[in-house]
């Protein structure tokens, strides 16, 4: 690499922290994208990620990574910690910008989900604005298929947090780990997501990160759309503080990968990818190296979906049309086609 040691380790730390914030199966693709072809940087981050997963190994690495080690092991609030009126019970997840905890609202004696902004973002004005934007966006979206926000607050050390309902159930990513879904269940989940998207799109909000880990299925079957952290509101454009595209490559539309201006139809593409994955148990454009996946999305055809009704197959193909003009014109049109196809689904 050409940068000096200090800049080098700042860069390594940013990418490594970004990888640790993601689901394990998304980390390799994120690192490859964030390193932008720098193979030496990619090897360094990869080796640190491996070491991070082996107890005691990280501390045996070269002395010059001590500051990074300290940062990685920076104390996070743990069970029993208190943030405002909320007592933290356990960490239950995390995304690109925040850590999510199960917490107890001591005023109302109820369990909630508290999303705490990552400490490294507190001095990043763009990141703070993105976090605040998520709160303001979701606050305008009162819909049963969109996660609500109860409260927005700030800790004593300047970290922002959102308080949301604590849903009992699992993410669609967790459900997919057990295999493909029955056709009827896949259609029902997709229909509920289209209804949440219709509400968001009506408000001029594009989610831009529709994927299984952002779709929550409650025990009663209610589907909730999570994480508007990189959403775009008409007239508001924010860039990321970390390298790499905003979004998850395997679910990004061709226009999103090209860096073109986006509209609501990019969400419909991503939902088409999710629908395909629910039906087939795999993404339509595969996994692997970022470049391979990007090329498949922009130029390739989706993997074949066997044993579907012709109508449902047409729904998936329309959602995954390369040209946004050939896709459904709206989330409502997507929903209508799904409901019609569902009556004859195999």
KETORVEX-722276 format. One record per residue (C-alpha): y, x, z. Coordinates in steps of 0.001 Angstrom, whole numbers, padded with zeros to 6 digits, always signed. Layout:
<sites>
<site><v>Y</v><u>X</u><w>Z</w></site>
...
</sites>
This chain:
<sites>
<site><v>+000000</v><u>+000000</u><w>+000000</w></site>
<site><v>+003550</v><u>+001135</u><w>-000605</w></site>
<site><v>+005372</v><u>-000203</u><w>+002460</w></site>
<site><v>+005891</v><u>+001796</u><w>+005642</w></site>
<site><v>+003590</v><u>+001418</u><w>+008638</w></site>
<site><v>+005866</v><u>-001000</u><w>+010503</w></site>
<site><v>+006319</v><u>-003335</u><w>+007540</w></site>
<site><v>+002625</v><u>-002983</u><w>+006725</w></site>
<site><v>+001481</v><u>-004211</u><w>+010125</w></site>
<site><v>+004005</v><u>-007019</u><w>+010192</w></site>
<site><v>+002525</v><u>-008166</u><w>+006888</w></site>
<site><v>-001064</v><u>-007772</u><w>+008120</w></site>
<site><v>-000237</v><u>-009723</u><w>+011269</w></site>
<site><v>+001370</v><u>-012604</u><w>+009361</w></site>
<site><v>-001597</v><u>-013024</u><w>+007044</w></site>
<site><v>-004185</v><u>-012600</u><w>+009794</w></site>
<site><v>-002468</v><u>-015195</u><w>+011975</w></site>
<site><v>-002267</v><u>-017523</u><w>+008994</w></site>
<site><v>-005999</v><u>-017101</u><w>+008404</w></site>
<site><v>-006833</v><u>-017737</u><w>+012067</w></site>
<site><v>-004840</v><u>-020985</u><w>+011926</w></site>
<site><v>-007113</v><u>-022317</u><w>+009171</w></site>
<site><v>-010615</v><u>-023702</u><w>+009134</w></site>
<site><v>-013256</v><u>-020930</u><w>+008831</w></site>
<site><v>-014294</v><u>-022030</u><w>+005334</w></site>
<site><v>-010671</v><u>-021835</u><w>+004128</w></site>
<site><v>-009829</v><u>-018356</u><w>+005462</w></site>
<site><v>-011186</v><u>-016172</u><w>+002652</w></site>
<site><v>-009314</v><u>-018139</u><w>-000018</w></site>
<site><v>-006107</v><u>-018032</u><w>+002040</w></site>
<site><v>-006335</v><u>-014264</u><w>+002557</w></site>
<site><v>-006958</v><u>-013607</u><w>-001132</w></site>
<site><v>-004012</v><u>-015783</u><w>-002109</w></site>
<site><v>-001679</v><u>-014364</u><w>+000553</w></site>
<site><v>-002455</v><u>-010739</u><w>-000375</w></site>
<site><v>-001323</v><u>-011364</u><w>-003960</w></site>
<site><v>-003764</v><u>-008909</u><w>-005530</w></site>
<site><v>-003214</v><u>-006109</u><w>-002985</w></site>
<site><v>-006847</v><u>-005106</u><w>-002431</w></site>
<site><v>-006059</v><u>-002609</u><w>+000332</w></site>
<site><v>-004142</v><u>-005247</u><w>+002264</w></site>
<site><v>-006946</v><u>-007734</u><w>+001730</w></site>
<site><v>-009515</v><u>-005256</u><w>+003090</w></site>
<site><v>-007399</v><u>-004547</u><w>+006179</w></site>
<site><v>-006915</v><u>-008222</u><w>+006987</w></site>
<site><v>-010585</v><u>-008946</u><w>+006302</w></site>
<site><v>-011757</v><u>-006195</u><w>+008627</w></site>
<site><v>-009462</v><u>-007390</u><w>+011412</w></site>
<site><v>-010663</v><u>-010948</u><w>+010950</w></site>
<site><v>-014261</v><u>-009751</u><w>+011262</w></site>
<site><v>-013355</v><u>-007759</u><w>+014355</w></site>
<site><v>-011557</v><u>-010709</u><w>+015894</w></site>
<site><v>-014822</v><u>-012667</u><w>+015796</w></site>
<site><v>-016801</v><u>-009887</u><w>+017541</w></site>
<site><v>-016081</v><u>-009680</u><w>+021299</w></site>
<site><v>-014733</v><u>-006276</u><w>+022241</w></site>
<site><v>-014707</v><u>-004877</u><w>+018703</w></site>
<site><v>-011008</v><u>-005298</u><w>+018063</w></site>
<site><v>-010061</v><u>-003136</u><w>+021023</w></site>
<site><v>-012125</v><u>-000263</u><w>+019583</w></site>
<site><v>-010089</v><u>-000130</u><w>+016376</w></site>
<site><v>-007399</v><u>+002469</u><w>+015691</w></site>
<site><v>-004680</v><u>+002856</u><w>+018374</w></site>
<site><v>-001859</v><u>+001945</u><w>+015994</w></site>
<site><v>-002980</v><u>-001712</u><w>+015953</w></site>
<site><v>-002418</v><u>-002136</u><w>+019689</w></site>
<site><v>+000757</v><u>-004219</u><w>+019181</w></site>
<site><v>-001145</v><u>-006460</u><w>+016783</w></site>
<site><v>-004016</v><u>-006821</u><w>+019241</w></site>
<site><v>-001564</v><u>-007827</u><w>+021931</w></site>
<site><v>-000034</v><u>-010399</u><w>+019634</w></site>
<site><v>-003404</v><u>-011834</u><w>+018664</w></site>
<site><v>-004364</v><u>-012193</u><w>+022303</w></site>
<site><v>-000968</v><u>-013605</u><w>+023236</w></site>
<site><v>-001526</v><u>-016113</u><w>+025981</w></site>
<site><v>-001581</v><u>-019689</u><w>+024800</w></site>
<site><v>-001135</v><u>-022556</u><w>+027212</w></site>
<site><v>-004537</v><u>-023391</u><w>+028623</w></site>
<site><v>-006099</v><u>-026244</u><w>+030565</w></site>
<site><v>-003924</v><u>-027148</u><w>+033524</w></site>
<site><v>-000711</v><u>-025960</u><w>+031873</w></site>
<site><v>+002160</v><u>-028432</u><w>+031890</w></site>
<site><v>+004569</v><u>-029090</u><w>+029038</w></site>
<site><v>+007232</v><u>-031564</u><w>+030082</w></site>
<site><v>+005385</v><u>-034601</u><w>+031450</w></site>
<site><v>+002174</v><u>-033595</u><w>+029676</w></site>
<site><v>-000749</v><u>-031793</u><w>+031346</w></site>
<site><v>-002886</v><u>-029929</u><w>+028834</w></site>
<site><v>-006608</v><u>-030654</u><w>+029050</w></site>
<site><v>-008126</v><u>-028683</u><w>+026163</w></site>
<site><v>-007370</v><u>-027246</u><w>+022742</w></site>
<site><v>-008826</v><u>-029521</u><w>+020056</w></site>
<site><v>-007522</v><u>-028054</u><w>+016809</w></site>
<site><v>-004843</v><u>-026231</u><w>+014934</w></site>
<site><v>-003149</v><u>-026070</u><w>+011562</w></site>
<site><v>-000868</v><u>-023738</u><w>+009684</w></site>
<site><v>+002046</v><u>-024215</u><w>+012081</w></site>
<site><v>+000780</v><u>-025778</u><w>+015281</w></site>
<site><v>-001930</v><u>-025855</u><w>+017929</w></site>
<site><v>-003212</v><u>-029297</u><w>+018914</w></site>
<site><v>-004226</v><u>-030096</u><w>+022484</w></site>
<site><v>-005736</v><u>-033046</u><w>+024271</w></site>
<site><v>-003180</v><u>-033786</u><w>+026984</w></site>
<site><v>-002516</v><u>-036293</u><w>+029728</w></site>
<site><v>+000795</v><u>-038139</u><w>+029796</w></site>
<site><v>+001340</v><u>-038151</u><w>+033540</w></site>
<site><v>+003928</v><u>-040927</u><w>+033330</w></site>
<site><v>+001609</v><u>-043468</u><w>+031710</w></site>
<site><v>-001757</v><u>-041973</u><w>+032725</w></site>
<site><v>-002922</v><u>-041936</u><w>+029108</w></site>
<site><v>-004491</v><u>-039298</u><w>+026891</w></site>
<site><v>-002473</v><u>-038066</u><w>+023905</w></site>
<site><v>-002599</v><u>-035340</u><w>+021276</w></site>
<site><v>+000113</v><u>-032723</u><w>+021660</w></site>
<site><v>+000890</v><u>-030461</u><w>+018706</w></site>
<site><v>+002655</v><u>-027297</u><w>+019856</w></site>
<site><v>+004482</v><u>-025090</u><w>+017376</w></site>
<site><v>+003009</v><u>-021599</u><w>+017017</w></site>
<site><v>+005129</v><u>-019068</u><w>+019003</w></site>
<site><v>+005694</v><u>-016765</u><w>+016030</w></site>
<site><v>+007599</v><u>-019528</u><w>+014237</w></site>
<site><v>+010200</v><u>-020160</u><w>+016928</w></site>
<site><v>+012689</v><u>-017744</u><w>+015363</w></site>
<site><v>+011925</v><u>-018799</u><w>+011789</w></site>
<site><v>+014591</v><u>-021328</u><w>+010822</w></site>
<site><v>+012610</v><u>-022611</u><w>+007848</w></site>
<site><v>+009463</v><u>-023101</u><w>+009916</w></site>
<site><v>+011411</v><u>-024930</u><w>+012619</w></site>
<site><v>+012950</v><u>-027164</u><w>+009962</w></site>
<site><v>+009507</v><u>-027918</u><w>+008520</w></site>
<site><v>+008178</v><u>-028850</u><w>+011951</w></site>
<site><v>+011196</v><u>-031054</u><w>+012634</w></site>
<site><v>+010860</v><u>-032591</u><w>+009190</w></site>
<site><v>+007268</v><u>-033551</u><w>+009938</w></site>
<site><v>+008415</v><u>-035426</u><w>+013020</w></site>
<site><v>+011235</v><u>-037197</u><w>+011231</w></site>
<site><v>+009044</v><u>-038094</u><w>+008263</w></site>
<site><v>+006227</v><u>-039562</u><w>+010305</w></site>
<site><v>+008688</v><u>-041439</u><w>+012511</w></site>
<site><v>+009744</v><u>-043433</u><w>+009433</w></site>
<site><v>+006160</v><u>-044327</u><w>+008497</w></site>
<site><v>+004924</v><u>-047163</u><w>+010666</w></site>
<site><v>+001524</v><u>-047820</u><w>+009131</w></site>
<site><v>-002007</v><u>-048163</u><w>+010567</w></site>
<site><v>-003335</v><u>-045462</u><w>+008216</w></site>
<site><v>-000676</v><u>-042861</u><w>+009132</w></site>
<site><v>-000629</v><u>-040929</u><w>+012386</w></site>
<site><v>+002260</v><u>-042038</u><w>+014595</w></site>
<site><v>+004574</v><u>-039781</u><w>+016610</w></site>
<site><v>+005334</v><u>-040855</u><w>+020183</w></site>
<site><v>+007778</v><u>-038112</u><w>+021086</w></site>
<site><v>+009364</v><u>-034845</u><w>+019945</w></site>
<site><v>+010240</v><u>-032262</u><w>+022591</w></site>
<site><v>+010926</v><u>-028597</u><w>+023273</w></site>
<site><v>+009394</v><u>-026255</u><w>+025836</w></site>
<site><v>+011419</v><u>-024026</u><w>+028134</w></site>
<site><v>+010799</v><u>-021073</u><w>+025794</w></site>
<site><v>+012009</v><u>-022953</u><w>+022732</w></site>
<site><v>+008723</v><u>-024117</u><w>+021158</w></site>
<site><v>+008847</v><u>-027540</u><w>+019582</w></site>
<site><v>+006070</v><u>-030053</u><w>+020122</w></site>
<site><v>+005011</v><u>-033448</u><w>+018808</w></site>
<site><v>+003142</v><u>-036032</u><w>+020860</w></site>
<site><v>+000786</v><u>-038327</u><w>+018943</w></site>
<site><v>-001977</v><u>-040820</u><w>+019691</w></site>
<site><v>-005323</v><u>-039295</u><w>+020575</w></site>
<site><v>-007818</v><u>-040771</u><w>+018149</w></site>
<site><v>-011502</v><u>-040839</u><w>+019051</w></site>
<site><v>-013766</v><u>-039924</u><w>+016149</w></site>
<site><v>-013875</v><u>-037016</u><w>+013712</w></site>
<site><v>-012128</v><u>-035571</u><w>+010713</w></site>
<site><v>-013559</v><u>-036203</u><w>+007288</w></site>
<site><v>-014260</v><u>-032457</u><w>+007104</w></site>
<site><v>-016543</v><u>-032791</u><w>+010134</w></site>
<site><v>-018219</v><u>-035832</u><w>+008593</w></site>
<site><v>-018789</v><u>-034019</u><w>+005282</w></site>
<site><v>-020537</v><u>-031195</u><w>+007117</w></site>
<site><v>-023471</v><u>-033617</u><w>+007442</w></site>
<site><v>-023627</v><u>-034269</u><w>+003698</w></site>
<site><v>-022341</v><u>-036734</u><w>+001094</w></site>
<site><v>-021262</v><u>-040222</u><w>+002122</w></site>
<site><v>-022728</v><u>-043515</u><w>+000931</w></site>
<site><v>-020718</v><u>-044931</u><w>-001963</w></site>
<site><v>-019399</v><u>-047876</u><w>+000029</w></site>
<site><v>-018203</v><u>-045653</u><w>+002874</w></site>
<site><v>-016522</v><u>-043224</u><w>+000477</w></site>
<site><v>-014700</v><u>-046070</u><w>-001248</w></site>
<site><v>-013588</v><u>-047589</u><w>+002074</w></site>
<site><v>-012162</v><u>-044271</u><w>+003314</w></site>
<site><v>-010377</v><u>-043639</u><w>+000027</w></site>
<site><v>-008912</v><u>-047158</u><w>-000062</w></site>
<site><v>-007475</v><u>-046710</u><w>+003447</w></site>
<site><v>-005924</v><u>-043376</u><w>+002450</w></site>
<site><v>-004340</v><u>-044974</u><w>-000643</w></site>
<site><v>-002744</v><u>-047569</u><w>+001618</w></site>
<site><v>-001235</v><u>-044897</u><w>+003838</w></site>
<site><v>-000045</v><u>-042995</u><w>+000776</w></site>
<site><v>+001514</v><u>-046144</u><w>-000679</w></site>
<site><v>+003672</v><u>-046422</u><w>+002442</w></site>
<site><v>+004668</v><u>-042750</u><w>+002276</w></site>
<site><v>+005360</v><u>-042807</u><w>-001463</w></site>
<site><v>+007491</v><u>-045932</u><w>-001090</w></site>
<site><v>+009682</v><u>-043871</u><w>+001247</w></site>
<site><v>+009936</v><u>-041036</u><w>-001271</w></site>
<site><v>+007535</v><u>-038838</u><w>+000728</w></site>
<site><v>+004853</v><u>-036729</u><w>-000976</w></site>
<site><v>+002226</v><u>-035390</u><w>+001449</w></site>
<site><v>+001147</v><u>-032361</u><w>-000691</w></site>
<site><v>-001844</v><u>-031423</u><w>+001480</w></site>
<site><v>-004404</v><u>-034208</u><w>+001165</w></site>
<site><v>-007782</v><u>-032765</u><w>+002187</w></site>
<site><v>-010713</v><u>-033735</u><w>+004439</w></site>
<site><v>-009362</v><u>-031964</u><w>+007531</w></site>
<site><v>-006186</v><u>-034076</u><w>+007281</w></site>
<site><v>-008108</v><u>-037359</u><w>+007149</w></site>
<site><v>-009349</v><u>-038696</u><w>+010487</w></site>
<site><v>-012038</v><u>-041360</u><w>+010781</w></site>
<site><v>-011985</v><u>-043187</u><w>+014107</w></site>
<site><v>-015062</v><u>-044571</u><w>+015781</w></site>
<site><v>-014130</v><u>-048099</u><w>+014636</w></site>
<site><v>-013826</v><u>-046973</u><w>+011001</w></site>
<site><v>-010032</v><u>-046831</u><w>+010864</w></site>
<site><v>-008836</v><u>-043954</u><w>+008680</w></site>
<site><v>-005685</v><u>-042067</u><w>+009653</w></site>
<site><v>-003758</v><u>-039633</u><w>+007472</w></site>
<site><v>-002679</v><u>-036563</u><w>+009462</w></site>
<site><v>-000316</v><u>-033618</u><w>+009128</w></site>
<site><v>+002799</v><u>-034176</u><w>+007089</w></site>
<site><v>+003797</v><u>-030585</u><w>+007946</w></site>
<site><v>+004366</v><u>-029527</u><w>+004316</w></site>
<site><v>+005410</v><u>-032913</u><w>+002964</w></site>
<site><v>+008291</v><u>-033161</u><w>+000557</w></site>
<site><v>+011031</v><u>-035726</u><w>+000993</w></site>
<site><v>+013119</v><u>-036562</u><w>-002058</w></site>
<site><v>+015939</v><u>-034002</u><w>-002192</w></site>
<site><v>+014396</v><u>-031685</u><w>+000432</w></site>
<site><v>+012480</v><u>-028583</u><w>-000611</w></site>
<site><v>+011220</v><u>-026013</u><w>+001885</w></site>
<site><v>+009357</v><u>-022796</u><w>+001252</w></site>
<site><v>+006702</v><u>-021247</u><w>+003448</w></site>
<site><v>+007311</v><u>-018419</u><w>+005887</w></site>
<site><v>+003898</v><u>-016948</u><w>+005077</w></site>
<site><v>+002644</v><u>-015729</u><w>+001747</w></site>
<site><v>+000610</v><u>-017998</u><w>-000440</w></site>
<site><v>+001104</v><u>-021501</u><w>-001769</w></site>
<site><v>+001930</v><u>-024469</u><w>+000401</w></site>
<site><v>-001266</v><u>-026456</u><w>+000414</w></site>
<site><v>-004998</v><u>-025783</u><w>+000183</w></site>
<site><v>-005967</v><u>-024357</u><w>-003195</w></site>
<site><v>-009196</v><u>-026304</u><w>-003746</w></site>
<site><v>-007328</v><u>-029619</u><w>-003401</w></site>
<site><v>-004113</v><u>-028695</u><w>-005249</w></site>
<site><v>-003211</v><u>-030380</u><w>-008529</w></site>
<site><v>-002687</v><u>-028367</u><w>-011730</w></site>
<site><v>+001067</v><u>-028890</u><w>-011533</w></site>
<site><v>+001139</v><u>-027806</u><w>-007890</w></site>
<site><v>-000697</v><u>-024592</u><w>-008768</w></site>
<site><v>+001716</v><u>-023939</u><w>-011638</w></site>
<site><v>+004696</v><u>-024382</u><w>-009354</w></site>
<site><v>+006013</v><u>-027376</u><w>-011304</w></site>
<site><v>+008172</v><u>-030050</u><w>-009667</w></site>
<site><v>+005915</v><u>-032501</u><w>-007861</w></site>
<site><v>+005832</v><u>-036259</u><w>-007514</w></site>
<site><v>+003498</v><u>-038713</u><w>-005781</w></site>
<site><v>+000766</v><u>-038195</u><w>-008391</w></site>
<site><v>-000112</v><u>-034789</u><w>-006960</w></site>
<site><v>-001402</v><u>-036650</u><w>-003864</w></site>
<site><v>-003526</v><u>-038891</u><w>-006098</w></site>
<site><v>-005130</v><u>-035820</u><w>-007692</w></site>
<site><v>-005933</v><u>-034362</u><w>-004270</w></site>
<site><v>-007392</v><u>-037657</u><w>-003141</w></site>
<site><v>-009514</v><u>-037667</u><w>-006296</w></site>
<site><v>-010904</v><u>-034274</u><w>-005239</w></site>
<site><v>-011683</v><u>-035684</u><w>-001783</w></site>
<site><v>-013376</v><u>-038749</u><w>-003293</w></site>
<site><v>-015521</v><u>-036530</u><w>-005528</w></site>
<site><v>-016472</v><u>-034399</u><w>-002518</w></site>
<site><v>-017461</v><u>-037460</u><w>-000496</w></site>
<site><v>-019679</v><u>-038734</u><w>-003303</w></site>
<site><v>-021241</v><u>-035426</u><w>-004353</w></site>
<site><v>-021026</v><u>-033326</u><w>-001200</w></site>
<site><v>-019091</v><u>-030645</u><w>-003081</w></site>
<site><v>-015652</v><u>-030157</u><w>-004593</w></site>
<site><v>-015319</v><u>-030915</u><w>-008308</w></site>
<site><v>-014031</v><u>-027431</u><w>-009151</w></site>
<site><v>-016207</v><u>-025404</u><w>-006806</w></site>
<site><v>-015407</v><u>-022764</u><w>-004216</w></site>
<site><v>-015089</v><u>-019000</u><w>-004295</w></site>
<site><v>-012370</v><u>-016598</u><w>-005393</w></site>
<site><v>-008941</v><u>-018189</u><w>-005643</w></site>
<site><v>-008472</v><u>-017130</u><w>-009256</w></site>
<site><v>-011751</v><u>-018734</u><w>-010295</w></site>
<site><v>-010931</v><u>-022016</u><w>-008551</w></site>
<site><v>-007391</v><u>-022081</u><w>-009955</w></site>
<site><v>-008671</v><u>-021506</u><w>-013484</w></site>
<site><v>-011225</v><u>-024294</u><w>-013076</w></site>
<site><v>-008591</v><u>-026735</u><w>-011818</w></site>
<site><v>-006077</v><u>-025933</u><w>-014552</w></site>
<site><v>-008502</v><u>-025574</u><w>-017476</w></site>
<site><v>-012005</v><u>-026715</u><w>-016496</w></site>
<site><v>-013797</v><u>-030013</u><w>-016206</w></site>
<site><v>-014945</v><u>-031442</u><w>-012859</w></site>
<site><v>-018595</v><u>-031170</u><w>-011909</w></site>
<site><v>-020741</v><u>-034090</u><w>-012998</w></site>
<site><v>-021202</v><u>-036986</u><w>-010587</w></site>
<site><v>-024694</v><u>-038460</u><w>-011076</w></site>
<site><v>-025864</v><u>-041961</u><w>-010219</w></site>
<site><v>-022453</v><u>-043631</u><w>-010171</w></site>
<site><v>-021432</v><u>-046871</u><w>-011772</w></site>
<site><v>-019417</v><u>-046399</u><w>-014965</w></site>
<site><v>-016384</v><u>-047961</u><w>-013280</w></site>
<site><v>-016467</v><u>-045612</u><w>-010289</w></site>
<site><v>-016980</v><u>-042611</u><w>-012544</w></site>
<site><v>-013894</v><u>-043692</u><w>-014484</w></site>
<site><v>-011890</v><u>-043894</u><w>-011244</w></site>
<site><v>-012760</v><u>-040294</u><w>-010347</w></site>
<site><v>-012013</v><u>-039033</u><w>-013861</w></site>
<site><v>-008669</v><u>-040826</u><w>-013950</w></site>
<site><v>-007632</v><u>-039404</u><w>-010586</w></site>
<site><v>-008541</v><u>-035904</u><w>-011807</w></site>
<site><v>-006784</v><u>-036084</u><w>-015172</w></site>
<site><v>-004996</v><u>-032800</u><w>-015949</w></site>
<site><v>-001891</v><u>-034645</u><w>-017101</w></site>
<site><v>-000240</v><u>-036599</u><w>-014335</w></site>
<site><v>+000734</v><u>-039253</u><w>-016902</w></site>
<site><v>-002972</v><u>-039937</u><w>-017469</w></site>
<site><v>-003646</v><u>-040520</u><w>-013767</w></site>
<site><v>-003078</v><u>-043684</u><w>-011822</w></site>
<site><v>+000591</v><u>-044603</u><w>-011819</w></site>
<site><v>+000561</v><u>-045262</u><w>-008085</w></site>
<site><v>-001595</v><u>-045265</u><w>-004985</w></site>
<site><v>-001766</v><u>-049055</u><w>-005292</w></site>
<site><v>-003216</v><u>-048731</u><w>-008793</w></site>
<site><v>-005755</v><u>-046231</u><w>-007432</w></site>
<site><v>-006681</v><u>-048712</u><w>-004692</w></site>
<site><v>-007049</v><u>-051617</u><w>-007128</w></site>
<site><v>-009345</v><u>-049580</u><w>-009387</w></site>
<site><v>-011475</v><u>-048543</u><w>-006405</w></site>
<site><v>-011853</v><u>-052082</u><w>-005152</w></site>
<site><v>-012833</v><u>-053287</u><w>-008612</w></site>
<site><v>-015316</v><u>-050423</u><w>-009023</w></site>
<site><v>-016758</v><u>-051022</u><w>-005555</w></site>
<site><v>-018099</v><u>-054429</u><w>-006519</w></site>
<site><v>-020455</v><u>-052755</u><w>-009000</w></site>
<site><v>-021009</v><u>-049402</u><w>-007256</w></site>
<site><v>-024527</v><u>-047976</u><w>-007297</w></site>
</sites>
